[in-house]
């Protein structure tokens, strides 16, 4: 047994002995529940803390000196710092599932979740916001990682045609074409077959020309279909729900305004989520987000997949004192179920 084992060191980048870790856990959990500074008297009665209030007070002073706690007022209790939350998340949060009610909510949602990807991702953001009581973000799959799975043409009227492209990442692109002349069903079938033979399996972000068929009417419709598909907006789709919940999370109006402003900027949200994932994090706390307006926030993120390939990402954004075990469980379960649903089609 090594020295670390002898004194009960908990593994992690930041080291605390078991007693101080238990005290820090008690402070974080109480502050998450109440949003009020936590005193030593409450901590002394918390599970896992078996020492007197005087010992707790001394250890809380040490935790403050080491940067895990902060005392907002001279006579008040302590609140966790970003460093304290980070230790809590990395060392003290035990894996847990959703409670029975939430698990049933997720199961029922994905059992009835069918239809177009855009609608499903929008509804998923609402589900995640309801599960966590935080703002929820769902980033749709980018086009540059998808291939064309199928092409279909549907006659809406004799001169209006709907071009439908199904992509490997679950996206369904729909574009409407207005034709100068009536389109016969056999022409639609010929165009769909020609496009399918040349586009299926190719990069959706680089829809190219198809060789002529020799039939002028068919070739005109092929060209119009390619032009419509080539005009696809390459910007990532971002679905945000529950932003209003941030208003209840902070006392300062300016903080609420700054956070809401971030959530309204699609490119900023996508960049934020991807940056956190690229750094190998599942949780970014305070300054770890890299954005000053979010210094009092935490972001929990997870990617989702389609057929084993990376597709998009989901996240919840809340105050630094968010309920981390619940948020981590919700994000993990929803990303797994969303991946399964998109893979199944």
N, C-alpha and C positions, 0 to 999 in steps of 0.2 A: 504493500500500500504506500503510495507516494504522499508527500507532504500535503498536496492539494486535497487528497482524499481524507487525510486525517482531520483537517479542519472543515471539511464539508464545503469545498469550493464548488460552485455551480459552473460548468463549462460555458465559455462564451468569450467574446473579445473583451468585454468588461467583466471584471471579477468582483464578486461580493460573497462574503460568507453567508451561510444559510440563514442566520438570524437577521442580518441586515436585508437579505433578499426577501424574507418573509415580511419584514416591516415595510419595505418598499412596495411589495405587492399589495399590502393592506392599504397603504396610502393611495396608490393608483386606483384600486378598485373602488374605494370610498369616494374619491374625487370624481371618477367617472359617473358614479351614481348620483352625487349631490351637487357637483360643481362648486362646493364650498371647501376652503382650506381645512385640512385634516389635522386634528390635535392628537397628542400622544395618548390621552385617555382612551380615545376610541380605538387606536391601534393596539393598545395593550390587551384589549378584549377580542381582537380579531383572531380567526382560525390560524394556527401555525405560529402564533406569537405567544411565548410562554414565559415572558419576563415582566418585570415591574414597569410601571409608567416612567419611573426615573431612568431605567435602563433604555427604554424606548426613546425618551427625550434625548439622551446622550447619543444614541445611534442615529437619530434623526438629524442632529447637529452634524455628525460625521457625514451622513448622506448629503446634507446640504453643502458642506465643504468640498465634497467630491463631485458636486455638480449634478446629483441625481434628483435633488429636491430644491425648492425655492420657497422662501418665506416672504409673501407679498407685503405683510405689515409686521411691525415689531412684536405685537401681542397676538398675532394670528397663528394658525397652524401652518402646515406646509402644503405645497402643491407640487406635482411632478414637473420636471423640466423635459425637454426633448430627449435628453440623455436618459432620464428616468423611464420615459415611455419606451425608448429603444430597448433598454434592458428588459423591461416588462415583456415586450413583444418577442424578443429573441430568446429569453430564458424562462419566463414565467407563464406564458400563455400555453395552456395545454390544448392539444387538438380536440375539437368537439364538433358535434353535428348540430343541425338545427333542431329546435324543439318539435314536438309532434305536430303542433298546429302549423308551424312554418314548413315542415317537411311535406305535409299534405297540400299546402298552398302551392309549393313548387311542383309537386307531382301532378296536381290537377291542371296547373298552367301548361305544362309541357304535353300533357295528354291531349289537350285541345288546341295546341299551338300548331297550326297548319297555315298554308297560304304563302304569300309573298314574303321574301326575306326582310324587306324594309319594315313591313308591319310587325313581323315577329321580333325584330331587334328593338323597335319602338316599345312594344309591349314588355319586352324583357327588361328594359331600363325602368319601367314603372314597377315591375315585380321586385326588382332589386332595391329600389327606393323604399318600397313598402316593407321589405324584410329588414332593412337596416336603419330606417328613419334618417337616412343621409341622402345627399344628392347622388344620383347614379348616372354613370356614363357607359354607353355601349358604342364602340367604334366598329363600323362595318368593315368587311373584307376589302382590301385594296384590289384594283383591277389588275395590277401588274404581276400578281402572283397566281392568276387564274387562267384556265384554258377554256375554250368554248366546248361545251358538252353537246349541245344540240341547237338547231335553228328551225324555227317554225314560222309560217306566214298564215295569217287569218284575215279573211275578207270581212271587214266591218260593214262596208257598203260596196257597191260595184266599182267605186273609184277610190275607196279608202282601205288601205291594207295595214294591218298590225304586224310588225316584225318582232318576234320573241326569240331572244338568245338566252339559253340557260348555261351558266358558267359553273366551273368545277367547284368554286367556293360557295355555291348556294345562291349566288346573285341571279336574279331573273331580270334581264334588260328588256324593256318594251319601247318600241319606237313606232310612231304612226307616219305613214307615207300617203300623200295625196297624189293620185295618178291623173293624167290628162284624159286617158281613155279607160273604158270599162275593162276590168281584169277578169279573165275566165278562170274557173277552178283549175283547169289543167295547166295554166300558166303559173299559178301559185305553186302547184305541186312541182313543176319543173324548176322554178326558182329555189324552192326549199331544198330540193335534192341537189342542185348544183352548188348552192352555198354550203350545204352540209358536207359534201364531198371535199370541199377545199378549205373549210374553216374549222371543222370539228378537230379538236386536239391542238389547235394553234393558240398562240398567246392572245388573250382577250384584249390586251392593251395595244396590240399592233395588228388590228384587222386590216388586211391588205386587199388588193384587187383580186378578182377571180377571172380566169380566161374566158373569152367570149364563147357562147354556145352556138352561134350562127343564127339564132332566132332574135330578130331585132327587138321585139316586144319583151321577151324574156330578159335580154341583156339590159334593157333600160331599167327593168324592175330590179335586176341584180345590182346594178350600179346605184340605184336609189336606196336599196337596202344597205349596201356597204357604207354609203355616205351617212345614213342615219345612225348606224352602229358605230361608225368612226367618230361621230359627234358626241359620244358618251362623255359625261363629266367625270374626269379622273379624280376629283377631290374625294377624300374619304367621307363617308356618311357618318355623322355623329348624332347619337340620340341621348338627350339629357332629360332626366325626370327628377322631380323632388328638389329642385333648386330652392324653392320657397322654404324648405326645411332649414336652410342655412340661417334664415332670419331669426329662428328660435335658438340657434346654437351660440350666438355671440351677442354680447351686450353693446359693443360699439357699433353704431350705425355705419361708420366709415369702413369697418372691417367687413360687414355684410355687403356693402356696396362693391368693395374691391373683389371679393370672392365671386359675387354674381357676375361681375364684369368679365372675369376669367372664364366662367362657364358659358358666356355668350359668344366667346371667340373660338370658333371651331378648330382652326389651325393650331391655336395655343393648346387646346385640350388634347388634341391628337399628339402633339409634340411632347406634352407633359407625360401622358400615359406611356408612350413609347420610350421616352428617356428613362423612366423608372424601370420598365421591363428590361431595357438594354443594359442597365447597371446591375441586373440580376436581383432586383429587389421585388418583394411582394407587398411591402409596406414602406411608404416614404412619410417621414414625420417632420413637421415644421420646416426648418431650413433645408432638409434633405430634398424637398420638392424642387428646389432651385428657383422658386418664384417668391419674391418678397411678399406679395399680397396673400400668399398661402402659408405664411410663417406660423399661423396659429391653427393650421389644418393638418390632417393626415389623409393619405391616399392609399387605399388597398386595391391592388390590381391583379389581374390574371388574364392570360391569353385564352382563346378558345380555338378549336381546330375543326376542320372538315376533312374527313377521311385521313386523319393522321397528319395533315398538313396545316401549318399556322394559317389562321384566317383573320381574326380580329382580336379585340381585347375588351374586357369589361372592368369597371372600377367603381368604387364608392368614395366620395369625398365628404369628409365631415370634420368636426373640430378635433384637435389633438386628443381630447379626452373622450374620443369615440369608444364604443364598446368593441374592443378589438377581437375578442374571441367570437362574438356574434358576426362581425363584419367579415372576418376571415372565413368562417364557416359558410356564410351566405355566398360570398364570391366564389369559393371553391365549388360548392354544389351547383350553382347556376352555370358556371363555365363548363362543368362536366356535362350537365344536362343539355345545354345549348349545343355543345360539340356533338353530342349523340344525336340530337334532333336534326341538325344540319347534315350530318353524315348519312342518316337514314333517308333524308329527303322528304 
